[in-house]
Amino acid sequence: GGVIGYWAYASVWLESSGVSSAATASLLSLCLAGQMAGSFVSIAIADVRFAVLRFSVMLVALLLIAVFWLASPSSWLAAVAFGVVWMAIAPIFARIVLDADPSRKGVALAHLRSWEE
């Protein structure tokens, strides 16, 4: 649900920022392609060590990219970078949640059990 809400809001935001419908579709497609690349990045950095540090660095990067994209809504670079970092940060966050809740009751998704040591 949350991801669909993001796409719906991003589409409205881009169009209200003066970005044409065609450019909006292209930017959101580029962001989605960035998310696919971010999935591969998350696999490459899947090491469980330093999860909080990696999460913090990537969160700062995500916020900086978001500010850049807000300042320049038609930037294809910001769209791709946002997608990459947004998707790459998700598994790191899952690791932090699993570390914070050793009983694993806080994580309802069964596929996250693969992060267990």
C-alpha positions, 0 to 999 in steps of 0.5 A: 500500500505505501509504495502505491501511495508514493507513486500516486503522490509523486505523479501528482507532485511532478505534474503540479510542479509543471512537469508534463505528463509524458515527462512524469511517466518517464521520470517515474519509469526511471525511478523504478529502473533505479529501484531495480538497480538498488535491489542489486546494490542491496545484495552487494552490501548485504553484509550484516556488519555496521548496519546502523552506520550504513543505514544512517549514511544511506538515509542522509543520502536519500534525504539529500537526493530528495531535497535535490529532486524537490528543487529540480523536479524534472531531473532524471538523475535525481529520479534514478538516484532516489530509486537506487538509494530507496530500494538499497536502504530497505534490507538494511532497515530490515536488519536493524528491525531484526536486531532490535527484536530478537524474538522476530515478532516485530517482523511479520514477513516470512521472507525476512527470516533469511537475514537470521544468522 
